[in-house]
Amino acid sequence: MDRDLAWDGCHNVRDLGGLPAGPGRRTRWGAVVRSDTPDRLTEAGWAAAAAHGVRTILDLRTPGEHRAKPGHRPPGMTIVNVPLSTGLDRHHHDGTPLYLRSFIERRPERCAAALRAIAEAPPGGVLVHCVAGRDRTGLVALLLLALAGVAPGHILADYERSTARLSRLYALLGEPDDALRVQARLDAAGTTTAQVVGALLAELDVEACLTAGGLTPSELAALRERSTVVDEPRGQDVGVVVAMEDRGGAAG
């Protein structure tokens, strides 16, 4: 199953569904999609998002980062603004994988607020995004997948997937590939993305972290229910019909 999605105007879009999520379960296709900013989506791109079942857009950006072009977003989509960080949260690790652990430890309440928005979203798919869809969106995706019981290797692969996707965007924009800056920072720290994310996941008690941030047991259960589904034999798990039936806990 190819989780990368082709939405005209976006370059780092993928569904978090289809991953093994513990005994007898997998992540639910169509429940949560991660992306770079949808501000660049064309009318056709927005139509593709709607056809995929997106009904809620979780915007992690801070005020001032919005560059929306009016008129393209179709009706029936609700925008929920949950700025993951503010100007006061600036840290020297920002914009690299080293940011993940430091932010989770410093601001568990902001992590919990973003996950709560997913748990409380109405039926339908949830699109989670920041600007590039790598750091803030990557953090939320990491926490959600860890809570769902996805193995560290799959979570790391999802996180690293943004590098190749964004390289094409930087080339299109005529800008230097930010992966070069990130790699230089990692080299200076004597580590790699795999080591950073792997060590974090090996030590992370995601339920304790989100509980400390304010999530209740019922909210944690709602997140697991929304993001996972009972696994079916592969022969029964293909095609749009099945994907539509188990999206986000309900249709539309």
C-alpha positions as CSV (number, residue, x, y, z in Angstrom):
1,M,0.0,0.0,0.0
2,D,1.5,3.3,-1.1
3,R,0.8,5.8,1.7
4,D,2.1,8.8,-0.4
5,L,-0.7,10.9,-1.7
6,A,-0.7,13.0,-4.9
7,W,-2.5,16.2,-4.0
8,D,-1.8,18.9,-6.5
9,G,0.1,21.7,-4.8
10,C,1.3,19.7,-1.8
11,H,4.5,17.7,-1.8
12,N,4.7,15.9,1.6
13,V,1.4,14.2,1.9
14,R,0.8,10.7,3.2
15,D,-1.8,8.7,5.0
16,L,-0.8,7.2,8.4
17,G,-2.9,4.2,7.7
18,G,-1.9,0.6,6.8
19,L,0.9,0.2,9.4
20,P,1.0,-2.8,11.9
21,A,-0.2,-1.5,15.2
22,G,0.2,-4.3,17.8
23,P,-1.4,-7.7,18.0
24,G,-4.3,-8.0,15.6
25,R,-4.5,-4.3,14.6
26,R,-3.3,-1.9,12.0
27,T,-3.5,1.9,11.6
28,R,-6.7,3.0,10.1
29,W,-6.5,4.1,6.5
30,G,-8.0,7.6,5.9
31,A,-8.2,8.5,9.6
32,V,-5.2,10.8,9.8
33,V,-3.2,12.3,7.0
34,R,0.0,14.4,7.4
35,S,1.1,17.0,5.0
36,D,3.0,20.2,4.3
37,T,0.8,23.4,4.3
38,P,-2.3,23.0,2.3
39,D,-2.1,26.7,1.4
40,R,-0.5,25.7,-1.8
41,L,-3.2,23.2,-2.8
42,T,-4.9,23.9,-6.2
43,E,-8.6,23.4,-6.7
44,A,-7.8,19.9,-7.9
45,G,-5.6,19.3,-4.8
46,W,-8.4,20.3,-2.5
47,A,-10.8,18.1,-4.4
48,A,-8.4,15.2,-3.9
49,A,-8.3,15.9,-0.2
50,A,-12.1,16.0,0.0
51,A,-12.3,12.7,-2.0
52,H,-9.9,11.1,0.5
53,G,-12.3,11.9,3.2
54,V,-10.7,14.8,5.0
55,R,-13.2,16.7,7.0
56,T,-11.0,18.3,9.7
57,I,-7.8,20.3,9.2
58,L,-5.5,20.5,12.3
59,D,-3.2,23.5,11.7
60,L,-0.2,23.4,14.0
61,R,1.3,26.7,12.8
62,T,1.6,29.9,14.8
63,P,-0.2,33.1,13.8
64,G,1.8,34.8,11.0
65,E,2.7,31.6,9.2
66,H,-0.6,31.4,7.3
67,R,-0.6,32.1,3.6
68,A,-4.0,30.8,2.6
69,K,-5.4,31.5,-0.8
70,P,-9.2,31.9,-0.6
71,G,-11.7,30.2,-2.7
72,H,-10.1,26.7,-3.2
73,R,-11.0,24.9,0.1
74,P,-14.3,23.1,-0.5
75,P,-17.2,23.4,2.0
76,G,-17.5,20.7,4.7
77,M,-14.0,21.0,6.1
78,T,-13.4,22.4,9.6
79,I,-10.1,24.1,10.5
80,V,-8.9,23.6,14.1
81,N,-6.0,25.8,15.0
82,V,-3.7,24.4,17.7
83,P,-0.3,26.2,17.5
84,L,2.2,23.6,18.7
85,S,4.7,26.2,19.7
86,T,5.1,29.9,20.1
87,G,7.9,32.4,19.8
88,L,8.7,31.7,23.4
89,D,9.4,28.0,22.6
90,R,12.4,28.7,20.4
91,H,15.1,26.1,21.0
92,H,18.5,25.6,19.3
93,H,17.5,22.2,18.2
94,D,14.5,23.5,16.3
95,G,14.3,22.3,12.7
96,T,16.1,19.0,13.3
97,P,15.2,15.6,14.8
98,L,16.9,16.7,18.0
99,Y,13.9,19.0,18.5
100,L,11.6,16.1,19.1
101,R,12.7,15.0,22.6
102,S,13.4,18.5,23.9
103,F,9.9,19.7,22.9
104,I,8.1,16.6,24.3
105,E,9.9,17.0,27.6
106,R,9.3,20.8,27.8
107,R,5.8,21.1,26.5
108,P,3.8,18.0,27.0
109,E,0.6,20.1,27.3
110,R,1.0,21.3,23.8
111,C,1.6,17.8,22.5
112,A,-1.6,16.7,24.4
113,A,-3.6,19.6,22.9
114,A,-2.8,18.6,19.4
115,L,-3.6,14.9,20.0
116,R,-6.9,16.0,21.8
117,A,-7.9,17.8,18.6
118,I,-7.6,14.6,16.7
119,A,-9.5,12.6,19.3
120,E,-12.4,15.2,19.4
121,A,-12.7,15.7,15.6
122,P,-16.0,14.9,14.1
123,P,-16.3,11.8,11.8
124,G,-14.1,11.8,8.8
125,G,-10.4,12.1,8.1
126,V,-8.1,14.6,9.9
127,L,-5.4,16.4,8.0
128,V,-2.5,17.4,10.3
129,H,0.0,20.0,9.0
130,C,2.5,22.7,9.8
131,V,4.6,24.4,7.1
132,A,6.9,21.8,5.7
133,G,5.1,18.9,7.4
134,R,8.3,17.6,8.8
135,D,9.1,18.8,12.4
136,R,5.9,19.8,14.2
137,T,3.7,17.5,12.1
138,G,6.4,14.8,12.4
139,L,6.2,15.1,16.2
140,V,2.4,14.7,16.3
141,A,2.6,11.7,13.9
142,L,5.3,10.1,16.0
143,L,3.2,10.4,19.2
144,L,0.0,9.2,17.5
145,L,1.8,6.2,15.9
146,A,3.6,5.3,19.2
147,L,0.3,5.5,21.1
148,A,-1.3,3.2,18.5
149,G,1.4,0.6,19.1
150,V,3.3,1.0,15.8
151,A,6.8,-0.4,16.0
152,P,9.7,2.1,16.2
153,G,11.1,1.0,12.8
154,H,7.9,2.0,11.1
155,I,7.7,5.3,12.9
156,L,11.3,6.1,12.0
157,A,10.6,5.3,8.3
158,D,7.6,7.5,8.3
159,Y,9.6,10.4,9.9
160,E,12.4,10.0,7.4
161,R,10.1,9.8,4.4
162,S,9.8,13.6,4.5
163,T,13.4,14.1,3.4
164,A,12.9,12.8,-0.1
165,R,9.4,14.3,-0.4
166,L,10.6,17.8,0.5
167,S,13.7,17.7,-1.7
168,R,11.4,17.9,-4.7
169,L,9.7,20.9,-3.2
170,Y,12.9,22.8,-2.5
171,A,14.0,22.1,-6.1
172,L,10.8,23.4,-7.4
173,L,11.1,26.5,-5.3
174,G,14.7,27.0,-6.3
175,E,15.8,26.9,-2.7
176,P,18.7,25.0,-1.1
177,D,17.5,21.6,0.2
178,D,17.0,22.0,3.9
179,A,18.2,18.4,4.4
180,L,21.7,19.6,4.0
181,R,21.4,22.0,6.9
182,V,19.8,19.3,9.0
183,Q,22.5,16.8,8.2
184,A,25.2,19.3,9.1
185,R,23.5,19.9,12.5
186,L,23.4,16.1,13.1
187,D,27.0,15.7,12.0
188,A,28.0,18.4,14.5
189,A,26.2,16.6,17.3
190,G,27.8,13.3,16.2
191,T,24.5,11.5,15.6
192,T,22.0,10.5,12.9
193,T,18.2,10.8,12.5
194,A,17.9,7.0,13.1
195,Q,19.9,7.2,16.3
196,V,18.0,10.3,17.6
197,V,14.5,8.9,16.8
198,G,15.4,5.4,17.8
199,A,16.7,6.5,21.2
200,L,13.6,8.6,21.8
201,L,11.2,5.8,21.0
202,A,13.1,3.3,23.1
203,E,12.7,5.5,26.2
204,L,9.4,7.2,25.5
205,D,6.4,6.3,27.6
206,V,3.9,8.0,25.3
207,E,0.8,7.4,27.4
208,A,2.5,8.8,30.5
209,C,3.7,11.8,28.5
210,L,0.3,12.6,27.1
211,T,-1.4,12.0,30.5
212,A,1.1,14.5,32.1
213,G,0.0,16.9,29.3
214,G,-3.6,16.6,30.4
215,L,-5.1,13.8,28.2
216,T,-7.7,11.7,30.1
217,P,-8.0,7.9,29.8
218,S,-11.1,8.3,27.7
219,E,-9.2,10.6,25.3
220,L,-6.4,8.1,25.0
221,A,-8.9,5.4,24.2
222,A,-10.6,7.6,21.7
223,L,-7.3,8.2,19.9
224,R,-6.5,4.5,19.7
225,E,-10.0,3.7,18.5
226,R,-9.8,6.4,15.8
227,S,-6.3,5.6,14.6
228,T,-6.5,1.8,14.5
229,V,-8.7,-1.0,13.3
230,V,-8.8,-4.7,13.6
231,D,-6.4,-6.2,11.0
232,E,-8.0,-8.2,8.2
233,P,-6.4,-10.7,5.9
234,R,-4.6,-8.9,3.2
235,G,-6.9,-10.2,0.5
236,Q,-9.7,-8.4,2.2
237,D,-7.8,-5.2,2.7
238,V,-7.6,-3.7,-0.7
239,G,-9.8,-1.3,-2.6
240,V,-11.5,2.0,-1.9
241,V,-14.6,0.4,-0.4
242,V,-12.9,-1.0,2.7
243,A,-10.8,2.2,3.1
244,M,-13.9,4.3,3.0
245,E,-15.8,2.1,5.5
246,D,-13.2,2.3,8.2
247,R,-12.1,5.9,7.8
248,G,-11.9,7.9,11.0
249,G,-14.5,5.7,12.8
250,A,-17.3,6.8,10.5
251,A,-18.0,7.8,6.9
252,G,-17.9,11.4,5.7
